[in-house]
């Protein structure tokens, strides 16, 4: 197959697993989808391809707009989308980063084996559910005031360390060491801060979760050893973001940008792509507010991990240090960052699409990753010293019935995807459709009886929305990432127990 047609869009096959929507009309660059034909069939079922094509209209898009193998329809910009946009002549788009700023995942290792928790799954899931706040609205590990929220926004994981909720090693194993220095709490609205003050250390609802897992397979022994992973090991995966605070930041700036930059908005095919021109006051203000929300999300996940350590200490009657409950890595997947990449440039030296290139040069870009994970290979200075020679850990959650994966940054990621790969399995079904297709209690019973996976949630509707059948095949998503060399398969995990909002 050399072309693929879907709802009026024709994609051309560049090579295996790489499909391109050629530049046309107002597109500033081509658009690429990284997928097998099987995944492309699923991606083409909603508006993902239209949204990707629309995203290529954003000013300053360099090289090409991208959709990862787990892509699906989002708000304006597809989930699984990546765009490197010129930080001088381009723009920054809140919709291309997402409402849940720094939604991400962290994995905590232990020295426990699966046999250590077998027979105690119900006790463990009940204790975690009772001690880790979840669900809509307020309630966190700490309920604090606006002044403390402002400290968290400004300092990120440094605040958690000073407050006694983190160890030095936790910061060393977090993307950016859990701190964005460009954060400006003064650019976060009072309403956003008020929403955040009672949510520090909470999962929230939807697809967010805390999952105790066992390592079932190791594919690259040397990398797994460097990551401290082995078969049958118990690990904990935490998935959540910046809660109501981050949502409010996105909402506030989308409204302001729509009003202040209506001229740019009129030139875009979808108002949900509203963007602030690089160098404008709103672009600077949004970037400062977004970085502050990023810091908040890292602290949020840290406090959940802190509470999880305490639960394990009580249940297993030993300290978390004795159980070697160390952070493997924390990585964001809804984020915009200034990064330097080599990109095609036009005759005036401006970043452009591959089809307009007359040369290549290094440029600072706003790299928008929405439902996409940074995937830097070995040798990048941004990596923690522990992983500098092996590559960045990547955490790819699957569904409750399919397991998850640990990858490492692939050698081709910088050239192919601005150092990015997938962030999960990717939805096949909307939440509304999922609740029509599945009954939460039935899903929980089936997971327990068929897979020995114990699930506890605030409501059956949440479980129905996250049923295994709602998601793409995570094995296929990871296979494509591995084959393209953007994220190399290291290990696979499978759920033991899971709590949700």
LONU-608952 format. One record per residue (C-alpha): residue number from 1; x, y, z; residue in one letter. Coordinates in Angstrom, 3 decimals, always signed. Layout:
(NUM (X Y Z) 'A'),
...
***
This chain:
(1 (+0.000 +0.000 +0.000) 'X'),
(2 (+1.484 +3.355 -1.051) 'X'),
(3 (-1.441 +5.602 -0.085) 'X'),
(4 (-4.179 +5.509 +2.532) 'X'),
(5 (-7.515 +7.316 +2.096) 'X'),
(6 (-9.670 +8.325 +5.030) 'X'),
(7 (-12.615 +10.727 +4.938) 'X'),
(8 (-11.235 +12.922 +2.190) 'X'),
(9 (-7.629 +12.869 +3.405) 'X'),
(10 (-4.962 +10.979 +1.491) 'X'),
(11 (-1.815 +9.892 +3.305) 'X'),
(12 (+1.275 +8.868 +1.375) 'X'),
(13 (+3.478 +6.061 +2.663) 'X'),
(14 (+6.983 +7.428 +3.309) 'X'),
(15 (+8.292 +4.099 +4.598) 'X'),
(16 (+7.071 +1.380 +6.922) 'X'),
(17 (+4.967 +2.903 +9.736) 'X'),
(18 (+5.437 +6.475 +8.462) 'X'),
(19 (+2.534 +8.156 +6.629) 'X'),
(20 (+2.439 +11.742 +5.410) 'X'),
(21 (-0.332 +14.212 +4.647) 'X'),
(22 (+1.306 +16.451 +2.024) 'X'),
(23 (+1.412 +20.181 +2.545) 'X'),
(24 (-1.456 +22.004 +0.885) 'X'),
(25 (-3.522 +25.154 +1.280) 'X'),
(26 (-2.689 +27.002 +4.486) 'X'),
(27 (-0.523 +24.230 +5.949) 'X'),
(28 (+2.925 +25.501 +6.955) 'X'),
(29 (+4.402 +21.992 +6.907) 'X'),
(30 (+3.380 +18.439 +6.029) 'X'),
(31 (+1.842 +16.222 +8.717) 'X'),
(32 (+3.002 +12.730 +9.629) 'X'),
(33 (+1.328 +9.782 +11.317) 'X'),
(34 (+3.505 +7.060 +12.817) 'X'),
(35 (+1.408 +3.918 +12.756) 'X'),
(36 (+0.915 +0.436 +11.393) 'X'),
(37 (-2.003 -0.046 +9.004) 'X'),
(38 (-3.931 -1.629 +11.859) 'X'),
(39 (-3.437 +1.437 +14.061) 'X'),
(40 (-4.100 +3.783 +11.157) 'X'),
(41 (-7.468 +2.098 +10.639) 'X'),
(42 (-8.315 +2.954 +14.252) 'X'),
(43 (-6.831 +6.461 +14.203) 'X'),
(44 (-8.894 +7.319 +11.123) 'X'),
(45 (-12.197 +6.503 +12.863) 'X'),
(46 (-12.487 +9.928 +14.534) 'X'),
(47 (-11.244 +13.453 +13.682) 'X'),
(48 (-7.583 +12.784 +14.507) 'X'),
(49 (-6.346 +13.153 +10.927) 'X'),
(50 (-8.340 +16.342 +10.354) 'X'),
(51 (-7.000 +17.793 +13.604) 'X'),
(52 (-3.445 +16.862 +12.663) 'X'),
(53 (-3.815 +18.530 +9.273) 'X'),
(54 (-5.284 +21.598 +10.986) 'X'),
(55 (-2.363 +21.707 +13.428) 'X'),
(56 (+0.051 +22.063 +10.519) 'X'),
(57 (-1.534 +25.497 +9.887) 'X'),
(58 (-0.044 +26.905 +13.113) 'X'),
(59 (+2.554 +29.614 +12.359) 'X'),
(60 (+6.150 +28.470 +12.663) 'X'),
(61 (+5.533 +24.711 +12.526) 'X'),
(62 (+8.937 +23.219 +11.737) 'X'),
(63 (+9.586 +20.039 +9.755) 'X'),
(64 (+6.149 +18.451 +10.151) 'X'),
(65 (+3.292 +18.098 +12.620) 'X'),
(66 (+3.238 +14.597 +14.096) 'X'),
(67 (+0.804 +12.034 +15.440) 'X'),
(68 (+2.177 +9.197 +17.570) 'X'),
(69 (+0.949 +5.561 +17.242) 'X'),
(70 (-1.608 +6.013 +20.051) 'X'),
(71 (-3.219 +9.110 +18.509) 'X'),
(72 (-6.894 +9.968 +18.898) 'X'),
(73 (-9.161 +12.995 +18.706) 'X'),
(74 (-8.567 +15.755 +21.243) 'X'),
(75 (-9.422 +19.405 +21.801) 'X'),
(76 (-8.293 +21.067 +18.564) 'X'),
(77 (-4.933 +19.315 +18.538) 'X'),
(78 (-4.944 +15.495 +18.530) 'X'),
(79 (-3.980 +13.530 +21.611) 'X'),
(80 (-0.713 +11.887 +20.642) 'X'),
(81 (+0.249 +15.065 +18.800) 'X'),
(82 (+3.705 +16.642 +18.654) 'X'),
(83 (+4.708 +19.944 +17.026) 'X'),
(84 (+7.984 +21.827 +17.148) 'X'),
(85 (+7.119 +25.497 +16.605) 'X'),
(86 (+9.629 +28.321 +16.104) 'X'),
(87 (+10.090 +30.104 +19.450) 'X'),
(88 (+10.856 +33.403 +17.682) 'X'),
(89 (+8.595 +33.631 +14.649) 'X'),
(90 (+5.989 +31.028 +15.562) 'X'),
(91 (+3.499 +30.710 +18.376) 'X'),
(92 (+2.452 +28.770 +21.447) 'X'),
(93 (-0.961 +27.071 +21.589) 'X'),
(94 (-2.575 +26.031 +24.903) 'X'),
(95 (-4.847 +23.573 +23.067) 'X'),
(96 (-1.767 +21.829 +21.664) 'X'),
(97 (-0.546 +21.223 +25.228) 'X'),
(98 (-3.849 +20.363 +26.828) 'X'),
(99 (-6.067 +21.250 +29.747) 'X'),
(100 (-4.369 +18.856 +32.170) 'X'),
(101 (-0.951 +20.526 +32.065) 'X'),
(102 (+1.827 +18.058 +32.957) 'X'),
(103 (-0.468 +15.125 +33.120) 'X'),
(104 (+2.187 +12.444 +33.379) 'X'),
(105 (+3.301 +9.178 +34.911) 'X'),
(106 (+5.852 +8.075 +37.460) 'X'),
(107 (+6.993 +4.586 +38.357) 'X'),
(108 (+8.256 +3.630 +41.787) 'X'),
(109 (+10.304 +0.451 +42.160) 'X'),
(110 (+10.361 -1.886 +45.156) 'X'),
(111 (+12.376 -4.934 +46.204) 'X'),
(112 (+9.142 -6.875 +46.770) 'X'),
(113 (+8.209 -9.879 +44.631) 'X'),
(114 (+4.750 -10.747 +43.365) 'X'),
(115 (+4.567 -13.538 +45.942) 'X'),
(116 (+4.903 -10.906 +48.689) 'X'),
(117 (+1.562 -9.346 +47.734) 'X'),
(118 (-0.387 -12.392 +46.505) 'X'),
(119 (-3.270 -13.058 +48.826) 'X'),
(120 (-3.125 -9.483 +50.132) 'X'),
(121 (-4.411 -7.712 +47.016) 'X'),
(122 (-7.778 -6.757 +48.526) 'X'),
(123 (-6.158 -5.460 +51.693) 'X'),
(124 (-3.695 -3.451 +49.617) 'X'),
(125 (-6.259 -1.950 +47.241) 'X'),
(126 (-8.584 -1.011 +50.120) 'X'),
(127 (-5.768 +0.680 +52.048) 'X'),
(128 (-4.512 +2.598 +49.014) 'X'),
(129 (-8.040 +3.727 +48.160) 'X'),
(130 (-8.613 +4.899 +51.743) 'X'),
(131 (-5.343 +6.824 +51.913) 'X'),
(132 (-4.795 +8.281 +48.422) 'X'),
(133 (-7.388 +10.971 +47.640) 'X'),
(134 (-9.236 +10.528 +44.338) 'X'),
(135 (-12.334 +11.649 +42.490) 'X'),
(136 (-13.731 +14.986 +41.370) 'X'),
(137 (-13.425 +18.119 +43.472) 'X'),
(138 (-11.291 +18.818 +46.520) 'X'),
(139 (-9.355 +16.699 +48.945) 'X'),
(140 (-5.612 +16.079 +48.842) 'X'),
(141 (-2.761 +14.618 +50.878) 'X'),
(142 (-2.331 +18.183 +52.157) 'X'),
(143 (-5.002 +20.869 +52.159) 'X'),
(144 (-3.215 +24.149 +52.224) 'X'),
(145 (-3.554 +27.879 +51.556) 'X'),
(146 (-2.884 +30.064 +48.534) 'X'),
(147 (+0.509 +31.181 +49.853) 'X'),
(148 (+1.702 +27.564 +49.953) 'X'),
(149 (+0.249 +26.907 +46.505) 'X'),
(150 (+2.299 +29.839 +45.214) 'X'),
(151 (+5.432 +28.283 +46.740) 'X'),
(152 (+4.657 +24.986 +45.044) 'X'),
(153 (+4.080 +26.763 +41.733) 'X'),
(154 (+7.395 +28.582 +42.040) 'X'),
(155 (+9.591 +25.793 +43.398) 'X'),
(156 (+8.140 +22.456 +42.332) 'X'),
(157 (+9.801 +19.413 +43.859) 'X'),
(158 (+12.187 +21.587 +45.898) 'X'),
(159 (+9.152 +22.506 +47.987) 'X'),
(160 (+8.269 +18.821 +48.492) 'X'),
(161 (+11.836 +18.064 +49.585) 'X'),
(162 (+11.931 +20.905 +52.102) 'X'),
(163 (+8.465 +19.990 +53.429) 'X'),
(164 (+9.547 +16.392 +54.071) 'X'),
(165 (+7.529 +14.715 +51.317) 'X'),
(166 (+10.481 +13.808 +49.088) 'X'),
(167 (+14.038 +12.486 +49.181) 'X'),
(168 (+16.945 +13.924 +47.182) 'X'),
(169 (+16.890 +10.841 +44.935) 'X'),
(170 (+13.264 +11.582 +43.976) 'X'),
(171 (+14.279 +14.899 +42.435) 'X'),
(172 (+17.236 +13.318 +40.654) 'X'),
(173 (+14.918 +10.842 +38.894) 'X'),
(174 (+12.267 +13.288 +37.709) 'X'),
(175 (+12.105 +15.028 +34.330) 'X'),
(176 (+13.792 +18.445 +34.771) 'X'),
(177 (+14.405 +17.404 +38.407) 'X'),
(178 (+10.786 +18.369 +39.038) 'X'),
(179 (+11.350 +22.079 +38.551) 'X'),
(180 (+10.732 +24.540 +35.725) 'X'),
(181 (+12.664 +27.757 +36.540) 'X'),
(182 (+10.564 +29.770 +34.058) 'X'),
(183 (+7.514 +29.311 +36.307) 'X'),
(184 (+5.776 +32.573 +37.195) 'X'),
(185 (+3.047 +32.120 +39.836) 'X'),
(186 (+1.938 +35.727 +39.312) 'X'),
(187 (+0.621 +34.691 +35.888) 'X'),
(188 (-1.667 +32.038 +37.429) 'X'),
(189 (-5.123 +33.399 +38.232) 'X'),
(190 (-6.525 +33.586 +41.744) 'X'),
(191 (-9.280 +31.191 +40.659) 'X'),
(192 (-6.718 +28.606 +39.523) 'X'),
(193 (-4.778 +28.891 +42.788) 'X'),
(194 (-7.988 +28.551 +44.774) 'X'),
(195 (-8.864 +25.384 +42.861) 'X'),
(196 (-5.410 +23.969 +43.581) 'X'),
(197 (-5.147 +24.602 +47.305) 'X'),
(198 (-7.286 +21.596 +48.284) 'X'),
(199 (-6.024 +19.224 +45.592) 'X'),
(200 (-2.305 +18.859 +46.352) 'X'),
(201 (-1.724 +15.114 +46.354) 'X'),
(202 (-4.838 +13.781 +44.613) 'X'),
(203 (-5.487 +11.541 +41.632) 'X'),
(204 (-8.607 +13.216 +40.319) 'X'),
(205 (-10.913 +11.203 +38.082) 'X'),
(206 (-11.195 +9.946 +34.508) 'X'),
(207 (-8.224 +7.965 +33.256) 'X'),
(208 (-6.015 +8.836 +36.228) 'X'),
(209 (-4.985 +5.996 +38.496) 'X'),
(210 (-2.559 +4.447 +40.930) 'X'),
(211 (-1.663 +0.900 +39.965) 'X'),
(212 (+0.439 -1.700 +41.737) 'X'),
(213 (+2.049 -3.862 +39.036) 'X'),
(214 (+4.365 -6.814 +38.599) 'X'),
(215 (+7.117 -6.996 +36.001) 'X'),
(216 (+6.211 -9.871 +33.689) 'X'),
(217 (+8.791 -9.582 +30.895) 'X'),
(218 (+12.232 -8.087 +30.346) 'X'),
(219 (+13.252 -7.496 +26.725) 'X'),
(220 (+16.580 -5.670 +27.105) 'X'),
(221 (+18.436 -7.097 +30.094) 'X'),
(222 (+21.206 -4.475 +30.154) 'X'),
(223 (+18.792 -1.537 +30.077) 'X'),
(224 (+16.445 -3.149 +32.601) 'X'),
(225 (+19.412 -3.672 +34.906) 'X'),
(226 (+20.361 +0.003 +34.575) 'X'),
(227 (+16.748 +0.919 +35.403) 'X'),
(228 (+16.698 -1.494 +38.375) 'X'),
(229 (+13.973 -3.721 +36.929) 'X'),
(230 (+13.681 -7.524 +37.033) 'X'),
(231 (+10.996 -10.101 +36.369) 'X'),
(232 (+8.401 -10.679 +39.100) 'X'),
(233 (+9.264 -7.375 +40.797) 'X'),
(234 (+6.507 -5.207 +42.285) 'X'),
(235 (+6.361 -1.619 +40.997) 'X'),
(236 (+3.829 +1.204 +41.379) 'X'),
(237 (+2.633 +3.401 +38.506) 'X'),
(238 (+1.002 +6.780 +39.248) 'X'),
(239 (-0.844 +8.697 +36.518) 'X'),
(240 (-2.299 +12.171 +37.142) 'X'),
(241 (-1.624 +15.839 +36.460) 'X'),
(242 (-2.206 +19.381 +37.669) 'X'),
(243 (-5.869 +18.857 +38.566) 'X'),
(244 (-8.240 +21.853 +38.560) 'X'),
(245 (-5.382 +24.334 +38.726) 'X'),
(246 (-3.931 +23.289 +35.384) 'X'),
(247 (-7.376 +23.112 +33.787) 'X'),
(248 (-8.089 +26.670 +34.916) 'X'),
(249 (-4.757 +27.934 +33.568) 'X'),
(250 (-5.588 +26.533 +30.142) 'X'),
(251 (-9.146 +27.889 +30.243) 'X'),
(252 (-8.010 +31.376 +31.299) 'X'),
(253 (-5.395 +31.727 +28.585) 'X'),
(254 (-7.500 +30.254 +25.813) 'X'),
(255 (-10.123 +32.922 +26.477) 'X'),
(256 (-7.549 +35.722 +26.660) 'X'),
(257 (-5.756 +34.561 +23.502) 'X'),
(258 (-9.007 +34.247 +21.549) 'X'),
(259 (-9.781 +37.900 +22.350) 'X'),
(260 (-6.307 +39.399 +21.989) 'X'),
(261 (-5.206 +37.509 +18.874) 'X'),
(262 (-8.431 +37.186 +16.936) 'X'),
(263 (-6.592 +37.996 +13.701) 'X'),
(264 (-4.392 +34.924 +14.025) 'X'),
(265 (-7.384 +32.851 +15.105) 'X'),
(266 (-9.263 +33.839 +11.946) 'X'),
(267 (-6.435 +32.383 +9.841) 'X'),
(268 (-6.600 +28.993 +11.571) 'X'),
(269 (-9.029 +26.255 +10.495) 'X'),
(270 (-10.159 +25.508 +14.067) 'X'),
(271 (-10.674 +28.046 +16.864) 'X'),
(272 (-9.590 +25.390 +19.367) 'X'),
(273 (-6.036 +25.881 +18.052) 'X'),
(274 (-6.022 +29.452 +19.418) 'X'),
(275 (-2.394 +30.526 +19.724) 'X'),
(276 (-0.383 +33.476 +21.016) 'X'),
(277 (+2.369 +34.730 +18.687) 'X'),
(278 (+5.893 +34.073 +19.966) 'X'),
(279 (+7.233 +37.135 +21.740) 'X'),
(280 (+3.802 +38.520 +22.562) 'X'),
(281 (+2.911 +39.338 +26.151) 'X'),
(282 (+0.301 +36.582 +26.274) 'X'),
(283 (+2.773 +34.007 +24.961) 'X'),
(284 (+5.220 +34.930 +27.724) 'X'),
(285 (+2.501 +35.029 +30.372) 'X'),
(286 (+1.060 +31.677 +29.339) 'X'),
(287 (+4.485 +30.048 +29.276) 'X'),
(288 (+5.188 +31.274 +32.824) 'X'),
(289 (+1.786 +30.075 +34.044) 'X'),
(290 (+2.116 +26.734 +32.262) 'X'),
(291 (+5.553 +26.110 +33.815) 'X'),
(292 (+4.072 +26.906 +37.227) 'X'),
(293 (+1.306 +24.343 +36.623) 'X'),
(294 (+4.003 +21.864 +35.561) 'X'),
(295 (+5.685 +22.344 +38.943) 'X'),
(296 (+2.347 +21.823 +40.702) 'X'),
(297 (+1.764 +18.522 +38.893) 'X'),
(298 (+5.180 +17.151 +39.862) 'X'),
(299 (+4.461 +17.929 +43.505) 'X'),
(300 (+1.016 +16.366 +43.158) 'X'),
(301 (+2.473 +13.052 +41.991) 'X'),
(302 (+5.210 +13.241 +44.628) 'X'),
(303 (+2.715 +13.556 +47.468) 'X'),
(304 (+0.743 +10.591 +46.146) 'X'),
(305 (+3.976 +8.579 +46.056) 'X'),
(306 (+4.777 +9.711 +49.610) 'X'),
(307 (+1.366 +8.498 +50.815) 'X'),
(308 (+1.818 +5.208 +48.905) 'X'),
(309 (+5.120 +4.619 +50.702) 'X'),
(310 (+3.325 +5.074 +54.020) 'X'),
(311 (+0.636 +2.542 +53.062) 'X'),
(312 (+3.267 -0.042 +52.123) 'X'),
(313 (+5.128 +0.612 +55.374) 'X'),
(314 (+2.018 -0.186 +57.432) 'X'),
(315 (+1.017 -3.247 +55.430) 'X'),
(316 (+4.459 -4.820 +55.180) 'X'),
(317 (+5.742 -3.634 +58.563) 'X'),
(318 (+9.042 -2.185 +57.376) 'X'),
(319 (+10.296 +1.195 +56.183) 'X'),
(320 (+10.008 +2.302 +52.574) 'X'),
(321 (+13.792 +2.487 +52.494) 'X'),
(322 (+14.005 -1.190 +53.488) 'X'),
(323 (+11.613 -1.994 +50.652) 'X'),
(324 (+13.796 +0.104 +48.327) 'X'),
(325 (+10.786 +2.122 +47.152) 'X'),
(326 (+12.741 +4.393 +44.819) 'X'),
(327 (+11.515 +6.505 +41.949) 'X'),
(328 (+12.494 +5.053 +38.574) 'X'),
(329 (+11.348 +8.131 +36.656) 'X'),
(330 (+8.607 +10.737 +36.334) 'X'),
(331 (+7.822 +11.919 +32.801) 'X'),
(332 (+5.307 +14.474 +31.545) 'X'),
(333 (+3.041 +13.903 +28.556) 'X'),
(334 (+1.023 +17.159 +28.318) 'X'),
(335 (+3.671 +19.828 +28.124) 'X'),
(336 (+5.251 +22.609 +26.075) 'X'),
(337 (+8.971 +23.225 +26.405) 'X'),
(338 (+11.669 +25.377 +24.874) 'X'),
(339 (+14.098 +22.932 +23.271) 'X'),
(340 (+16.817 +23.257 +20.646) 'X'),
(341 (+16.492 +20.984 +17.610) 'X'),
(342 (+17.957 +20.864 +14.139) 'X'),
(343 (+15.218 +21.732 +11.653) 'X'),
(344 (+14.819 +22.600 +7.975) 'X'),
(345 (+14.992 +26.337 +7.230) 'X'),
(346 (+13.900 +28.391 +4.224) 'X'),
(347 (+15.938 +30.862 +2.177) 'X'),
(348 (+15.495 +33.496 +4.919) 'X'),
(349 (+16.731 +31.085 +7.583) 'X'),
(350 (+13.315 +30.561 +9.163) 'X'),
(351 (+12.174 +27.109 +10.355) 'X'),
(352 (+9.836 +25.572 +7.798) 'X'),
(353 (+8.346 +22.340 +6.519) 'X'),
(354 (+10.569 +19.696 +4.965) 'X'),
(355 (+9.227 +20.431 +1.493) 'X'),
(356 (+10.347 +24.105 +1.664) 'X'),
(357 (+13.796 +23.460 +3.139) 'X'),
(358 (+16.899 +24.932 +1.547) 'X'),
(359 (+19.136 +24.159 +4.529) 'X'),
(360 (+19.130 +22.888 +8.124) 'X'),
(361 (+19.997 +24.752 +11.307) 'X'),
(362 (+19.576 +24.488 +15.080) 'X'),
(363 (+16.667 +26.521 +16.374) 'X'),
(364 (+14.906 +27.021 +19.679) 'X'),
(365 (+11.379 +25.653 +19.423) 'X'),
(366 (+8.284 +25.469 +21.556) 'X'),
(367 (+7.935 +21.679 +21.456) 'X'),
(368 (+4.278 +20.936 +22.087) 'X'),
(369 (+3.661 +17.389 +23.352) 'X'),
(370 (+0.008 +16.564 +23.979) 'X'),
(371 (-0.494 +12.969 +24.981) 'X'),
(372 (+3.104 +12.334 +23.932) 'X'),
(373 (+6.149 +11.476 +26.013) 'X'),
(374 (+9.635 +12.897 +25.801) 'X'),
(375 (+11.928 +10.090 +24.613) 'X'),
(376 (+15.510 +11.355 +24.661) 'X'),
(377 (+18.260 +8.860 +23.807) 'X'),
(378 (+21.532 +8.350 +25.653) 'X'),
(379 (+23.938 +11.260 +25.612) 'X'),
(380 (+21.423 +14.107 +25.961) 'X'),
(381 (+22.517 +16.560 +28.674) 'X'),
(382 (+18.912 +16.891 +29.925) 'X'),
(383 (+18.940 +13.310 +31.249) 'X'),
(384 (+19.629 +12.419 +34.881) 'X'),
(385 (+23.210 +11.168 +35.432) 'X'),
(386 (+21.849 +7.694 +36.240) 'X'),
(387 (+20.450 +7.384 +32.709) 'X'),
(388 (+22.866 +9.496 +30.691) 'X'),
(389 (+24.562 +6.460 +29.146) 'X'),
(390 (+21.472 +4.305 +28.647) 'X'),
(391 (+18.666 +6.679 +27.627) 'X'),
(392 (+15.599 +8.166 +29.248) 'X'),
(393 (+13.027 +5.838 +30.821) 'X'),
(394 (+9.628 +6.067 +29.114) 'X'),
(395 (+6.459 +4.850 +30.817) 'X'),
(396 (+3.591 +3.682 +28.574) 'X'),
(397 (+0.433 +2.775 +30.511) 'X'),
(398 (-1.920 +0.308 +28.874) 'X'),
(399 (-5.393 -0.693 +29.996) 'X'),
(400 (-6.210 -2.531 +33.230) 'X'),
(401 (-6.436 -5.796 +31.321) 'X'),
(402 (-3.431 -5.434 +29.030) 'X'),
(403 (-0.534 -4.200 +31.114) 'X'),
(404 (+1.972 -1.398 +30.591) 'X'),
(405 (+5.499 -0.940 +29.254) 'X'),
(406 (+8.795 +0.627 +30.191) 'X'),
(407 (+10.790 +1.858 +27.184) 'X'),
(408 (+13.935 +3.904 +26.781) 'X'),
(409 (+14.567 +6.836 +24.467) 'X'),
(410 (+15.421 +5.539 +20.990) 'X'),
(411 (+18.328 +6.625 +18.823) 'X'),
(412 (+15.999 +7.871 +16.068) 'X'),
(413 (+13.707 +9.938 +18.274) 'X'),
(414 (+15.479 +13.279 +17.942) 'X'),
(415 (+15.548 +13.194 +14.145) 'X'),
(416 (+12.083 +11.674 +13.720) 'X'),
(417 (+9.880 +13.130 +16.459) 'X'),
(418 (+11.675 +15.956 +18.285) 'X'),
(419 (+12.588 +13.310 +20.860) 'X'),
(420 (+9.065 +11.983 +21.480) 'X'),
(421 (+6.987 +8.825 +21.447) 'X'),
(422 (+3.537 +7.585 +22.497) 'X'),
(423 (+2.124 +8.124 +25.992) 'X'),
(424 (-0.228 +5.158 +26.320) 'X'),
(425 (-2.523 +2.837 +24.450) 'X'),
(426 (-4.773 +5.626 +23.130) 'X'),
(427 (-8.550 +5.595 +23.276) 'X'),
(428 (-10.700 +3.737 +20.757) 'X'),
(429 (-14.002 +4.754 +22.281) 'X'),
(430 (-15.383 +7.961 +23.788) 'X'),
(431 (-16.308 +8.013 +27.465) 'X'),
(432 (-19.984 +8.319 +26.572) 'X'),
(433 (-19.839 +5.306 +24.272) 'X'),
(434 (-17.850 +3.333 +26.850) 'X'),
(435 (-20.574 +3.818 +29.469) 'X'),
(436 (-23.122 +2.555 +26.958) 'X'),
(437 (-21.029 -0.519 +26.126) 'X'),
(438 (-19.782 -1.511 +29.598) 'X'),
(439 (-21.057 -1.830 +33.158) 'X'),
(440 (-18.464 -0.946 +35.785) 'X'),
(441 (-19.241 -3.768 +38.208) 'X'),
(442 (-19.031 -6.328 +35.409) 'X'),
(443 (-15.644 -4.949 +34.333) 'X'),
(444 (-14.287 -5.175 +37.892) 'X'),
(445 (-15.619 -8.713 +38.348) 'X'),
(446 (-14.089 -9.849 +35.063) 'X'),
(447 (-10.701 -8.308 +35.859) 'X'),
(448 (-10.639 -10.002 +39.256) 'X'),
(449 (-11.900 -13.403 +38.117) 'X'),
(450 (-10.019 -13.620 +34.811) 'X'),
(451 (-6.799 -11.699 +35.466) 'X'),
(452 (-6.538 -11.492 +39.292) 'X'),
(453 (-6.571 -7.697 +39.026) 'X'),
(454 (-8.306 -5.929 +41.931) 'X'),
(455 (-9.904 -2.549 +41.144) 'X'),
(456 (-11.407 +0.019 +43.532) 'X'),
(457 (-13.022 +3.221 +42.238) 'X'),
(458 (-15.275 +6.066 +43.353) 'X'),
(459 (-17.917 +4.950 +40.852) 'X'),
(460 (-18.725 +2.150 +38.464) 'X'),
(461 (-19.073 +4.711 +35.667) 'X'),
(462 (-15.373 +5.575 +35.973) 'X'),
(463 (-14.451 +1.905 +35.583) 'X'),
(464 (-16.745 +1.562 +32.562) 'X'),
(465 (-15.046 +4.567 +30.939) 'X'),
(466 (-11.676 +2.856 +31.430) 'X'),
(467 (-12.613 -0.724 +30.497) 'X'),
(468 (-9.878 -2.619 +28.611) 'X'),
(469 (-11.950 -2.662 +25.418) 'X'),
(470 (-12.007 +1.142 +25.334) 'X'),
(471 (-8.309 +1.302 +24.372) 'X'),
(472 (-6.099 +0.447 +21.428) 'X'),
(473 (-3.752 -2.510 +21.667) 'X'),
(474 (-0.796 -1.233 +23.703) 'X'),
(475 (+1.396 -4.087 +22.399) 'X'),
(476 (+0.929 -2.770 +18.854) 'X'),
(477 (+1.600 +0.842 +19.882) 'X'),
(478 (+4.854 -0.185 +21.569) 'X'),
(479 (+5.836 -2.474 +18.690) 'X'),
(480 (+5.641 +0.438 +16.242) 'X'),
(481 (+7.587 +2.729 +18.580) 'X'),
(482 (+10.294 +0.086 +18.948) 'X'),
(483 (+10.435 -0.646 +15.209) 'X'),
(484 (+10.865 +3.054 +14.413) 'X'),
(485 (+13.623 +3.409 +17.000) 'X'),
(486 (+11.910 +6.282 +18.826) 'X'),
(487 (+11.230 +4.308 +22.016) 'X'),
(488 (+12.924 +0.954 +22.646) 'X'),
(489 (+11.014 -1.791 +24.470) 'X'),
(490 (+12.660 -2.638 +27.824) 'X'),
(491 (+10.096 -4.341 +30.077) 'X'),
(492 (+6.414 -5.140 +30.408) 'X'),
(493 (+4.287 -4.941 +33.551) 'X'),
(494 (+0.823 -6.216 +34.452) 'X'),
(495 (-1.643 -4.892 +37.057) 'X'),
(496 (-2.036 -6.382 +40.522) 'X'),
(497 (-4.451 -3.762 +41.843) 'X'),
(498 (-5.693 -0.373 +40.695) 'X'),
(499 (-7.450 +2.604 +42.301) 'X'),
(500 (-9.351 +5.289 +40.392) 'X'),
(501 (-11.349 +8.429 +41.065) 'X'),
***
